[in-house]
Amino acid sequence: MRYKDVKKLPDDKFRRLTGISWSTFNLMMDELRVQLPVNTGKGRPPKLPLEDRLLLCLEYWREYRTLFHVGMNYGVSETSALRTTRKIEDILIKSGKFSLPKQMPDREEANWDVVVVDATEIFVQRPKKTEKMV
């Protein structure tokens, strides 16, 4: 969803959608506005406004869909979505204001019912086709 549609949501629905509250979103926007210049005159300006770029990242982090799908929702290419996500991640991490918990919860505190699926691609060697004997 684009920012123009999302800004009408109350805090509880916005939190359900993005995983963060409006106050955290506004703090992130303030940090991004400081770190990202509006227009330096160099290169092509971004296709998406800053609010939509942050929402793109939040949607990617929240739903963990492919960047192709997230990019299609916002009308940008997969590589553009990747560049946007990396740039915003780097700025927010360097600010030091936003971070994940440093330690994992104790074994007794956490529910560790987890299913791990190995989805790595493996090259398969197939025997060469031989000509049929007549």
NUTORRO-6604 format. One record per atom (N, C-alpha, C, CB): x, y, z; atom name. Coordinates in pm, whole numbers, always signed. Glycine has a CB too. Layout:
% residues N
{east->X&north->Y&up->Z&atome->CA}
...
This chain:
% residues 134
{east->+83&north->-118&up->+0&atome->N}
{east->+0&north->+0&up->+0&atome->CA}
{east->+87&north->+124&up->+0&atome->C}
{east->-94&north->+0&up->+120&atome->CB}
{east->+47&north->+222&up->-73&atome->N}
{east->+120&north->+348&up->-80&atome->CA}
{east->+90&north->+433&up->+44&atome->C}
{east->+85&north->+424&up->-208&atome->CB}
{east->+176&north->+529&up->+67&atome->N}
{east->+164&north->+615&up->+184&atome->CA}
{east->+32&north->+692&up->+184&atome->C}
{east->+281&north->+712&up->+191&atome->CB}
{east->-12&north->+737&up->+66&atome->N}
{east->-136&north->+815&up->+61&atome->CA}
{east->-255&north->+734&up->+112&atome->C}
{east->-163&north->+863&up->-83&atome->CB}
{east->-251&north->+601&up->+97&atome->N}
{east->-357&north->+514&up->+148&atome->CA}
{east->-335&north->+476&up->+294&atome->C}
{east->-366&north->+387&up->+64&atome->CB}
{east->-211&north->+460&up->+332&atome->N}
{east->-177&north->+413&up->+466&atome->CA}
{east->-192&north->+522&up->+571&atome->C}
{east->-34&north->+359&up->+468&atome->CB}
{east->-171&north->+648&up->+533&atome->N}
{east->-172&north->+756&up->+633&atome->CA}
{east->-309&north->+774&up->+698&atome->C}
{east->-129&north->+885&up->+569&atome->CB}
{east->-413&north->+716&up->+642&atome->N}
{east->-547&north->+725&up->+699&atome->CA}
{east->-571&north->+619&up->+807&atome->C}
{east->-651&north->+712&up->+588&atome->CB}
{east->-481&north->+522&up->+819&atome->N}
{east->-502&north->+411&up->+913&atome->CA}
{east->-479&north->+454&up->+1057&atome->C}
{east->-410&north->+295&up->+878&atome->CB}
{east->-560&north->+402&up->+1150&atome->N}
{east->-531&north->+426&up->+1292&atome->CA}
{east->-406&north->+348&up->+1333&atome->C}
{east->-653&north->+385&up->+1381&atome->CB}
{east->-352&north->+383&up->+1449&atome->N}
{east->-224&north->+326&up->+1494&atome->CA}
{east->-227&north->+175&up->+1504&atome->C}
{east->-186&north->+385&up->+1627&atome->CB}
{east->-335&north->+117&up->+1554&atome->N}
{east->-338&north->-28&up->+1570&atome->CA}
{east->-336&north->-101&up->+1435&atome->C}
{east->-461&north->-70&up->+1650&atome->CB}
{east->-407&north->-50&up->+1337&atome->N}
{east->-406&north->-113&up->+1204&atome->CA}
{east->-274&north->-88&up->+1132&atome->C}
{east->-522&north->-61&up->+1120&atome->CB}
{east->-216&north->+31&up->+1152&atome->N}
{east->-85&north->+58&up->+1092&atome->CA}
{east->+20&north->-35&up->+1149&atome->C}
{east->-44&north->+205&up->+1116&atome->CB}
{east->+12&north->-59&up->+1279&atome->N}
{east->+106&north->-151&up->+1344&atome->CA}
{east->+88&north->-294&up->+1291&atome->C}
{east->+88&north->-149&up->+1497&atome->CB}
{east->-36&north->-333&up->+1270&atome->N}
{east->-62&north->-466&up->+1213&atome->CA}
{east->-6&north->-479&up->+1073&atome->C}
{east->-212&north->-495&up->+1211&atome->CB}
{east->-14&north->-372&up->+997&atome->N}
{east->+34&north->-373&up->+859&atome->CA}
{east->+186&north->-372&up->+850&atome->C}
{east->-23&north->-255&up->+784&atome->CB}
{east->+251&north->-285&up->+928&atome->N}
{east->+394&north->-263&up->+912&atome->CA}
{east->+480&north->-325&up->+1021&atome->C}
{east->+420&north->-118&up->+908&atome->CB}
{east->+422&north->-351&up->+1137&atome->N}
{east->+500&north->-404&up->+1248&atome->CA}
{east->+556&north->-297&up->+1339&atome->C}
{east->+612&north->-487&up->+1196&atome->CB}
{east->+534&north->-168&up->+1307&atome->N}
{east->+581&north->-58&up->+1391&atome->CA}
{east->+466&north->+40&up->+1411&atome->C}
{east->+705&north->+13&up->+1327&atome->CB}
{east->+480&north->+126&up->+1511&atome->N}
{east->+377&north->+226&up->+1539&atome->CA}
{east->+402&north->+351&up->+1455&atome->C}
{east->+374&north->+262&up->+1689&atome->CB}
{east->+302&north->+439&up->+1453&atome->N}
{east->+317&north->+564&up->+1380&atome->CA}
{east->+432&north->+648&up->+1437&atome->C}
{east->+187&north->+644&up->+1384&atome->CB}
{east->+450&north->+645&up->+1568&atome->N}
{east->+557&north->+726&up->+1628&atome->CA}
{east->+694&north->+676&up->+1582&atome->C}
{east->+547&north->+722&up->+1782&atome->CB}
{east->+712&north->+544&up->+1574&atome->N}
{east->+838&north->+489&up->+1524&atome->CA}
{east->+857&north->+522&up->+1377&atome->C}
{east->+843&north->+336&up->+1545&atome->CB}
{east->+750&north->+513&up->+1299&atome->N}
{east->+756&north->+549&up->+1157&atome->CA}
{east->+801&north->+694&up->+1141&atome->C}
{east->+620&north->+527&up->+1089&atome->CB}
{east->+743&north->+783&up->+1222&atome->N}
{east->+780&north->+925&up->+1213&atome->CA}
{east->+925&north->+948&up->+1254&atome->C}
{east->+687&north->+1009&up->+1300&atome->CB}
{east->+973&north->+874&up->+1356&atome->N}
{east->+1115&north->+885&up->+1395&atome->CA}
{east->+1206&north->+839&up->+1281&atome->C}
{east->+1143&north->+801&up->+1522&atome->CB}
{east->+1166&north->+730&up->+1215&atome->N}
{east->+1245&north->+681&up->+1101&atome->CA}
{east->+1245&north->+783&up->+988&atome->C}
{east->+1190&north->+546&up->+1050&atome->CB}
{east->+1129&north->+843&up->+962&atome->N}
{east->+1121&north->+943&up->+857&atome->CA}
{east->+1209&north->+1064&up->+888&atome->C}
{east->+976&north->+987&up->+837&atome->CB}
{east->+1210&north->+1108&up->+1014&atome->N}
{east->+1294&north->+1221&up->+1053&atome->CA}
{east->+1441&north->+1189&up->+1029&atome->C}
{east->+1270&north->+1256&up->+1200&atome->CB}
{east->+1483&north->+1068&up->+1066&atome->N}
{east->+1622&north->+1028&up->+1046&atome->CA}
{east->+1656&north->+1020&up->+897&atome->C}
{east->+1649&north->+892&up->+1113&atome->CB}
{east->+1565&north->+967&up->+817&atome->N}
{east->+1590&north->+956&up->+674&atome->CA}
{east->+1595&north->+1093&up->+608&atome->C}
{east->+1482&north->+871&up->+607&atome->CB}
{east->+1511&north->+1186&up->+652&atome->N}
{east->+1513&north->+1321&up->+594&atome->CA}
{east->+1644&north->+1392&up->+623&atome->C}
{east->+1397&north->+1404&up->+649&atome->CB}
{east->+1702&north->+1366&up->+739&atome->N}
{east->+1831&north->+1426&up->+774&atome->CA}
{east->+1942&north->+1366&up->+687&atome->C}
{east->+1862&north->+1405&up->+924&atome->CB}
{east->+1939&north->+1234&up->+671&atome->N}
{east->+2049&north->+1164&up->+603&atome->CA}
{east->+2040&north->+1167&up->+450&atome->C}
{east->+2053&north->+1021&up->+649&atome->CB}
{east->+1920&north->+1172&up->+397&atome->N}
{east->+1903&north->+1171&up->+251&atome->CA}
{east->+1870&north->+1311&up->+202&atome->C}
{east->+1792&north->+1071&up->+209&atome->CB}
{east->+1958&north->+1368&up->+123&atome->N}
{east->+1927&north->+1501&up->+70&atome->CA}
{east->+1808&north->+1495&up->-25&atome->C}
{east->+2050&north->+1561&up->-2&atome->CB}
{east->+1731&north->+1603&up->-30&atome->N}
{east->+1611&north->+1606&up->-114&atome->CA}
{east->+1649&north->+1594&up->-260&atome->C}
{east->+1531&north->+1736&up->-91&atome->CB}
{east->+1733&north->+1683&up->-311&atome->N}
{east->+1776&north->+1677&up->-450&atome->CA}
{east->+1912&north->+1744&up->-462&atome->C}
{east->+1672&north->+1745&up->-544&atome->CB}
{east->+2012&north->+1666&up->-494&atome->N}
{east->+2147&north->+1721&up->-507&atome->CA}
{east->+2175&north->+1767&up->-649&atome->C}
{east->+2249&north->+1619&up->-464&atome->CB}
{east->+2084&north->+1738&up->-740&atome->N}
{east->+2106&north->+1776&up->-879&atome->CA}
{east->+2187&north->+1673&up->-956&atome->C}
{east->+2175&north->+1908&up->-886&atome->CB}
{east->+2233&north->+1570&up->-887&atome->N}
{east->+2311&north->+1466&up->-953&atome->CA}
{east->+2225&north->+1343&up->-974&atome->C}
{east->+2436&north->+1431&up->-870&atome->CB}
{east->+2226&north->+1292&up->-1094&atome->N}
{east->+2154&north->+1169&up->-1123&atome->CA}
{east->+2004&north->+1187&up->-1130&atome->C}
{east->+2186&north->+1067&up->-1019&atome->CB}
{east->+1939&north->+1077&up->-1156&atome->N}
{east->+1793&north->+1077&up->-1169&atome->CA}
{east->+1730&north->+1080&up->-1031&atome->C}
{east->+1745&north->+952&up->-1249&atome->CB}
{east->+1626&north->+1161&up->-1013&atome->N}
{east->+1559&north->+1162&up->-882&atome->CA}
{east->+1485&north->+1031&up->-860&atome->C}
{east->+1461&north->+1281&up->-871&atome->CB}
{east->+1466&north->+991&up->-734&atome->N}
{east->+1397&north->+865&up->-706&atome->CA}
{east->+1254&north->+868&up->-757&atome->C}
{east->+1399&north->+835&up->-556&atome->CB}
{east->+1206&north->+754&up->-802&atome->N}
{east->+1070&north->+743&up->-854&atome->CA}
{east->+968&north->+751&up->-742&atome->C}
{east->+1054&north->+612&up->-930&atome->CB}
{east->+1003&north->+699&up->-626&atome->N}
{east->+911&north->+696&up->-512&atome->CA}
{east->+945&north->+805&up->-412&atome->C}
{east->+915&north->+559&up->-444&atome->CB}
{east->+844&north->+865&up->-351&atome->N}
{east->+873&north->+957&up->-240&atome->CA}
{east->+932&north->+881&up->-122&atome->C}
{east->+744&north->+1032&up->-196&atome->CB}
{east->+994&north->+952&up->-32&atome->N}
{east->+1064&north->+891&up->+80&atome->CA}
{east->+971&north->+806&up->+167&atome->C}
{east->+1129&north->+997&up->+165&atome->CB}
{east->+849&north->+849&up->+186&atome->N}
{east->+753&north->+773&up->+267&atome->CA}
{east->+726&north->+637&up->+205&atome->C}
{east->+621&north->+851&up->+283&atome->CB}
{east->+708&north->+634&up->+72&atome->N}
{east->+683&north->+507&up->+3&atome->CA}
{east->+806&north->+417&up->+5&atome->C}
{east->+639&north->+533&up->-140&atome->CB}
{east->+924&north->+477&up->-1&atome->N}
{east->+1046&north->+395&up->+5&atome->CA}
{east->+1058&north->+329&up->+142&atome->C}
{east->+1172&north->+481&up->-24&atome->CB}
{east->+1025&north->+402&up->+247&atome->N}
{east->+1029&north->+341&up->+381&atome->CA}
{east->+922&north->+234&up->+394&atome->C}
{east->+1010&north->+448&up->+490&atome->CB}
{east->+803&north->+258&up->+342&atome->N}
{east->+698&north->+156&up->+346&atome->CA}
{east->+737&north->+32&up->+265&atome->C}
{east->+567&north->+214&up->+292&atome->CB}
{east->+805&north->+51&up->+154&atome->N}
{east->+855&north->-62&up->+75&atome->CA}
{east->+946&north->-149&up->+161&atome->C}
{east->+930&north->-13&up->-51&atome->CB}
{east->+1036&north->-86&up->+234&atome->N}
{east->+1128&north->-160&up->+322&atome->CA}
{east->+1053&north->-231&up->+433&atome->C}
{east->+1232&north->-66&up->+382&atome->CB}
{east->+960&north->-160&up->+494&atome->N}
{east->+883&north->-220&up->+604&atome->CA}
{east->+802&north->-339&up->+556&atome->C}
{east->+791&north->-116&up->+667&atome->CB}
{east->+747&north->-328&up->+436&atome->N}
{east->+670&north->-439&up->+380&atome->CA}
{east->+761&north->-558&up->+351&atome->C}
{east->+598&north->-395&up->+250&atome->CB}
{east->+880&north->-532&up->+300&atome->N}
{east->+976&north->-639&up->+274&atome->CA}
{east->+1017&north->-707&up->+404&atome->C}
{east->+1099&north->-584&up->+201&atome->CB}
{east->+1049&north->-628&up->+506&atome->N}
{east->+1092&north->-685&up->+634&atome->CA}
{east->+978&north->-759&up->+703&atome->C}
{east->+1145&north->-575&up->+725&atome->CB}
{east->+858&north->-708&up->+695&atome->N}
{east->+744&north->-766&up->+765&atome->CA}
{east->+698&north->-896&up->+701&atome->C}
{east->+629&north->-667&up->+770&atome->CB}
{east->+682&north->-893&up->+570&atome->N}
{east->+624&north->-1008&up->+501&atome->CA}
{east->+729&north->-1101&up->+442&atome->C}
{east->+533&north->-962&up->+393&atome->CB}
{east->+851&north->-1051&up->+427&atome->N}
{east->+963&north->-1124&up->+370&atome->CA}
{east->+926&north->-1189&up->+236&atome->C}
{east->+1010&north->-1231&up->+467&atome->CB}
{east->+856&north->-1111&up->+155&atome->N}
{east->+829&north->-1156&up->+18&atome->CA}
{east->+951&north->-1125&up->-67&atome->C}
{east->+701&north->-1088&up->-40&atome->CB}
{east->+952&north->-1172&up->-190&atome->N}
{east->+1066&north->-1143&up->-275&atome->CA}
{east->+1065&north->-995&up->-313&atome->C}
{east->+1064&north->-1231&up->-402&atome->CB}
{east->+1182&north->-942&up->-340&atome->N}
{east->+1192&north->-803&up->-379&atome->CA}
{east->+1121&north->-777&up->-512&atome->C}
{east->+1338&north->-761&up->-389&atome->CB}
{east->+1112&north->-880&up->-595&atome->N}
{east->+1038&north->-866&up->-720&atome->CA}
{east->+892&north->-832&up->-691&atome->C}
{east->+1048&north->-996&up->-804&atome->CB}
{east->+830&north->-907&up->-600&atome->N}
{east->+689&north->-884&up->-567&atome->CA}
{east->+667&north->-749&up->-499&atome->C}
{east->+638&north->-995&up->-477&atome->CB}
{east->+755&north->-715&up->-406&atome->N}
{east->+743&north->-587&up->-338&atome->CA}
{east->+762&north->-473&up->-438&atome->C}
{east->+845&north->-575&up->-222&atome->CB}
{east->+860&north->-486&up->-524&atome->N}
{east->+883&north->-384&up->-626&atome->CA}
{east->+764&north->-366&up->-719&atome->C}
{east->+1005&north->-418&up->-707&atome->CB}
{east->+700&north->-477&up->-755&atome->N}
{east->+583&north->-469&up->-842&atome->CA}
{east->+470&north->-393&up->-774&atome->C}
{east->+536&north->-610&up->-881&atome->CB}
{east->+455&north->-408&up->-643&atome->N}
{east->+351&north->-334&up->-570&atome->CA}
{east->+374&north->-183&up->-576&atome->C}
{east->+346&north->-379&up->-425&atome->CB}
{east->+500&north->-143&up->-583&atome->N}
{east->+533&north->-1&up->-581&atome->CA}
{east->+571&north->+53&up->-719&atome->C}
{east->+645&north->+24&up->-484&atome->CB}
{east->+567&north->-31&up->-819&atome->N}
{east->+595&north->+14&up->-956&atome->CA}
{east->+741&north->+39&up->-985&atome->C}
{east->+519&north->+139&up->-983&atome->CB}
{east->+830&north->-34&up->-915&atome->N}
{east->+974&north->-22&up->-941&atome->CA}
{east->+1030&north->-160&up->-971&atome->C}
{east->+1048&north->+43&up->-819&atome->CB}
{east->+1149&north->-163&up->-1024&atome->N}
{east->+1211&north->-292&up->-1058&atome->CA}
{east->+1264&north->-360&up->-932&atome->C}
{east->+1325&north->-273&up->-1160&atome->CB}
{east->+1299&north->-485&up->-948&atome->N}
{east->+1354&north->-564&up->-837&atome->CA}
{east->+1485&north->-503&up->-789&atome->C}
{east->+1375&north->-710&up->-880&atome->CB}
{east->+1570&north->-462&up->-881&atome->N}
{east->+1699&north->-404&up->-842&atome->CA}
{east->+1681&north->-269&up->-773&atome->C}
{east->+1790&north->-388&up->-964&atome->CB}
{east->+1583&north->-193&up->-817&atome->N}
{east->+1556&north->-65&up->-752&atome->CA}
{east->+1504&north->-89&up->-610&atome->C}
{east->+1453&north->+17&up->-834&atome->CB}
{east->+1420&north->-189&up->-591&atome->N}
{east->+1371&north->-223&up->-457&atome->CA}
{east->+1486&north->-269&up->-369&atome->C}
{east->+1262&north->-334&up->-465&atome->CB}
{east->+1580&north->-344&up->-424&atome->N}
{east->+1697&north->-390&up->-348&atome->CA}
{east->+1784&north->-271&up->-307&atome->C}
{east->+1779&north->-490&up->-431&atome->CB}
{east->+1813&north->-181&up->-400&atome->N}
{east->+1894&north->-63&up->-368&atome->CA}
{east->+1826&north->+22&up->-262&atome->C}
{east->+1920&north->+21&up->-494&atome->CB}
{east->+1697&north->+42&up->-276&atome->N}
{east->+1622&north->+121&up->-179&atome->CA}
{east->+1628&north->+58&up->-40&atome->C}
{east->+1476&north->+137&up->-223&atome->CB}
{east->+1605&north->-71&up->-34&atome->N}
{east->+1606&north->-142&up->+94&atome->CA}
{east->+1742&north->-134&up->+159&atome->C}
{east->+1566&north->-288&up->+74&atome->CB}
{east->+1846&north->-158&up->+84&atome->N}
{east->+1982&north->-154&up->+141&atome->CA}
{east->+2018&north->-14&up->+190&atome->C}
{east->+2085&north->-200&up->+38&atome->CB}
{east->+1984&north->+88&up->+111&atome->N}
{east->+2018&north->+224&up->+150&atome->CA}
{east->+1947&north->+264&up->+278&atome->C}
{east->+1983&north->+322&up->+37&atome->CB}
{east->+1818&north->+233&up->+287&atome->N}
{east->+1741&north->+270&up->+406&atome->CA}
{east->+1786&north->+189&up->+527&atome->C}
{east->+1591&north->+250&up->+382&atome->CB}
{east->+1814&north->+60&up->+507&atome->N}
{east->+1866&north->-23&up->+616&atome->CA}
{east->+1995&north->+37&up->+671&atome->C}
{east->+1890&north->-167&up->+568&atome->CB}
{east->+2087&north->+71&up->+582&atome->N}
{east->+2216&north->+125&up->+625&atome->CA}
{east->+2200&north->+254&up->+705&atome->C}
{east->+2306&north->+150&up->+504&atome->CB}
{east->+2113&north->+343&up->+658&atome->N}
{east->+2093&north->+470&up->+728&atome->CA}
{east->+2033&north->+447&up->+866&atome->C}
{east->+2002&north->+562&up->+645&atome->CB}
{east->+1932&north->+360&up->+875&atome->N}
{east->+1867&north->+337&up->+1003&atome->CA}
{east->+1959&north->+265&up->+1101&atome->C}
{east->+1739&north->+257&up->+983&atome->CB}
{east->+2041&north->+173&up->+1052&atome->N}
{east->+2135&north->+102&up->+1140&atome->CA}
{east->+2243&north->+198&up->+1190&atome->C}
{east->+2200&north->-18&up->+1065&atome->CB}
{east->+2298&north->+282&up->+1100&atome->N}
{east->+2404&north->+375&up->+1139&atome->CA}
{east->+2355&north->+480&up->+1237&atome->C}
{east->+2461&north->+443&up->+1016&atome->CB}
{east->+2226&north->+511&up->+1233&atome->N}
{east->+2173&north->+612&up->+1325&atome->CA}
{east->+2183&north->+564&up->+1470&atome->C}
{east->+2026&north->+645&up->+1291&atome->CB}
{east->+2175&north->+434&up->+1493&atome->N}
{east->+2182&north->+379&up->+1628&atome->CA}
{east->+2053&north->+389&up->+1706&atome->C}
{east->+2289&north->+448&up->+1704&atome->CB}
{east->+1950&north->+447&up->+1647&atome->N}
{east->+1822&north->+464&up->+1717&atome->CA}
{east->+1732&north->+342&up->+1703&atome->C}
{east->+1749&north->+585&up->+1664&atome->CB}
{east->+1757&north->+259&up->+1604&atome->N}
{east->+1669&north->+147&up->+1574&atome->CA}
{east->+1752&north->+20&up->+1571&atome->C}
{east->+1594&north->+167&up->+1440&atome->CB}
{east->+1716&north->-76&up->+1656&atome->N}
{east->+1791&north->-201&up->+1658&atome->CA}
{east->+1702&north->-312&up->+1710&atome->C}
{east->+1918&north->-189&up->+1744&atome->CB}
{east->+1745&north->-431&up->+1683&atome->N}
{east->+1679&north->-550&up->+1735&atome->CA}
{east->+1739&north->-586&up->+1869&atome->C}
{east->+1690&north->-669&up->+1635&atome->CB}
{east->+1671&north->-667&up->+1950&atome->N}
{east->+1731&north->-709&up->+2078&atome->CA}
{east->+1866&north->-777&up->+2055&atome->C}
{east->+1636&north->-804&up->+2154&atome->CB}
{east->+1961&north->-747&up->+2142&atome->N}
{east->+2097&north->-800&up->+2126&atome->CA}
{east->+2110&north->-946&up->+2166&atome->C}
{east->+2194&north->-718&up->+2207&atome->CB}
{east->+2029&north->-990&up->+2261&atome->N}
{east->+2042&north->-1127&up->+2310&atome->CA}
{east->+1915&north->-1204&up->+2282&atome->C}
{east->+2074&north->-1128&up->+2460&atome->CB}
{east->+1933&north->-1330&up->+2256&atome->N}
{east->+1819&north->-1419&up->+2239&atome->CA}
{east->+1760&north->-1449&up->+2377&atome->C}
{east->+1860&north->-1551&up->+2165&atome->CB}
{east->+1629&north->-1474&up->+2384&atome->N}
{east->+1570&north->-1509&up->+2514&atome->CA}
{east->+1623&north->-1644&up->+2563&atome->C}
{east->+1415&north->-1513&up->+2504&atome->CB}
{east->+1615&north->-1663&up->+2694&atome->N}
{east->+1657&north->-1791&up->+2751&atome->CA}
{east->+1572&north->-1904&up->+2697&atome->C}
{east->+1649&north->-1788&up->+2904&atome->CB}
{east->+1626&north->-2023&up->+2705&atome->N}
{east->+1557&north->-2141&up->+2652&atome->CA}
{east->+1420&north->-2161&up->+2716&atome->C}
{east->+1642&north->-2265&up->+2673&atome->CB}
{east->+1411&north->-2132&up->+2846&atome->N}
{east->+1286&north->-2152&up->+2917&atome->CA}
{east->+1183&north->-2045&up->+2882&atome->C}
{east->+1311&north->-2153&up->+3067&atome->CB}
{east->+1229&north->-1926&up->+2845&atome->N}
{east->+1138&north->-1815&up->+2818&atome->CA}
{east->+1077&north->-1822&up->+2678&atome->C}
{east->+1211&north->-1684&up->+2834&atome->CB}
{east->+1145&north->-1881&up->+2585&atome->N}
{east->+1101&north->-1876&up->+2446&atome->CA}
{east->+1032&north->-2005&up->+2406&atome->C}
{east->+1220&north->-1850&up->+2353&atome->CB}
{east->+942&north->-1993&up->+2312&atome->N}
{east->+877&north->-2108&up->+2252&atome->CA}
{east->+959&north->-2146&up->+2128&atome->C}
{east->+725&north->-2078&up->+2216&atome->CB}
{east->+1031&north->-2255&up->+2135&atome->N}
{east->+1124&north->-2292&up->+2028&atome->CA}
{east->+1067&north->-2394&up->+1932&atome->C}
{east->+1251&north->-2344&up->+2088&atome->CB}
{east->+937&north->-2395&up->+1909&atome->N}
{east->+878&north->-2484&up->+1809&atome->CA}
{east->+905&north->-2424&up->+1673&atome->C}
{east->+725&north->-2505&up->+1834&atome->CB}
{east->+1007&north->-2475&up->+1605&atome->N}
{east->+1051&north->-2417&up->+1479&atome->CA}
{east->+1067&north->-2528&up->+1376&atome->C}
{east->+1184&north->-2340&up->+1497&atome->CB}
{east->+1030&north->-2497&up->+1254&atome->N}
{east->+1054&north->-2589&up->+1143&atome->CA}
{east->+1155&north->-2521&up->+1051&atome->C}
{east->+922&north->-2625&up->+1068&atome->CB}
{east->+1265&north->-2589&up->+1023&atome->N}
{east->+1367&north->-2535&up->+935&atome->CA}
{east->+1362&north->-2611&up->+804&atome->C}
{east->+1509&north->-2544&up->+1000&atome->CB}
{east->+1354&north->-2536&up->+694&atome->N}
{east->+1348&north->-2597&up->+562&atome->CA}
{east->+1472&north->-2553&up->+486&atome->C}
{east->+1218&north->-2557&up->+486&atome->CB}
{east->+1547&north->-2651&up->+437&atome->N}
{east->+1664&north->-2621&up->+357&atome->CA}
{east->+1619&north->-2608&up->+212&atome->C}
{east->+1774&north->-2732&up->+372&atome->CB}
{east->+1627&north->-2486&up->+159&atome->N}
{east->+1579&north->-2461&up->+23&atome->CA}
{east->+1694&north->-2421&up->-69&atome->C}
{east->+1472&north->-2352&up->+24&atome->CB}
{east->+1812&north->-2472&up->-41&atome->N}
{east->+1926&north->-2439&up->-127&atome->CA}
{east->+1916&north->-2515&up->-259&atome->C}
{east->+2059&north->-2471&up->-57&atome->CB}
{east->+1968&north->-2453&up->-362&atome->N}
{east->+1966&north->-2517&up->-492&atome->CA}
{east->+2092&north->-2601&up->-509&atome->C}
{east->+1955&north->-2414&up->-605&atome->CB}
{east->+2075&north->-2721&up->-559&atome->N}
{east->+2186&north->-2812&up->-576&atome->CA}
{east->+2191&north->-2853&up->-723&atome->C}
{east->+2173&north->-2937&up->-484&atome->CB}
{east->+2310&north->-2846&up->-779&atome->N}
{east->+2328&north->-2889&up->-916&atome->CA}
{east->+2315&north->-3041&up->-922&atome->C}
{east->+2465&north->-2842&up->-973&atome->CB}
{east->+2232&north->-3088&up->-1011&atome->N}
{east->+2208&north->-3232&up->-1025&atome->CA}
{east->+2275&north->-3279&up->-1152&atome->C}
{east->+2055&north->-3265&up->-1026&atome->CB}
{east->+2358&north->-3382&up->-1139&atome->N}
{east->+2422&north->-3440&up->-1257&atome->CA}
{east->+2333&north->-3551&up->-1310&atome->C}
{east->+2565&north->-3493&up->-1224&atome->CB}
{east->+2300&north->-3538&up->-1435&atome->N}
{east->+2218&north->-3640&up->-1497&atome->CA}
{east->+2304&north->-3713&up->-1599&atome->C}
{east->+2090&north->-3578&up->-1564&atome->CB}
{east->+2276&north->-3839&up->-1619&atome->N}
{east->+2354&north->-3911&up->-1719&atome->CA}
{east->+2323&north->-3856&up->-1859&atome->C}
{east->+2325&north->-4063&up->-1714&atome->CB}
{east->+2423&north->-3860&up->-1944&atome->N}
{east->+2404&north->-3812&up->-2080&atome->CA}
{east->+2311&north->-3907&up->-2154&atome->C}
{east->+2539&north->-3799&up->-2154&atome->CB}
{east->+2231&north->-3848&up->-2241&atome->N}
{east->+2141&north->-3929&up->-2320&atome->CA}
{east->+2222&north->-4005&up->-2424&atome->C}
{east->+2031&north->-3842&up->-2387&atome->CB}
{east->+2187&north->-4129&up->-2439&atome->N}
{east->+2255&north->-4211&up->-2540&atome->CA}
{east->+2156&north->-4239&up->-2651&atome->C}
{east->+2310&north->-4344&up->-2480&atome->CB}
{east->+2210&north->-4256&up->-2768&atome->N}
{east->+2123&north->-4285&up->-2882&atome->CA}
{east->+2070&north->-4427&up->-2868&atome->C}
{east->+2197&north->-4267&up->-3017&atome->CB}
{east->+1945&north->-4442&up->-2907&atome->N}
{east->+1882&north->-4576&up->-2898&atome->CA}
{east->+1938&north->-4665&up->-3006&atome->C}
{east->+1727&north->-4566&up->-2911&atome->CB}
{east->+1959&north->-4785&up->-2969&atome->N}
{east->+2006&north->-4885&up->-3064&atome->CA}
{east->+1887&north->-4935&up->-3144&atome->C}
{east->+2079&north->-5004&up->-2991&atome->CB}
{east->+1900&north->-4946&up->-3272&atome->N}
{east->+1790&north->-4993&up->-3355&atome->CA}
{east->+1803&north->-5141&up->-3379&atome->C}
{east->+1786&north->-4919&up->-3488&atome->CB}
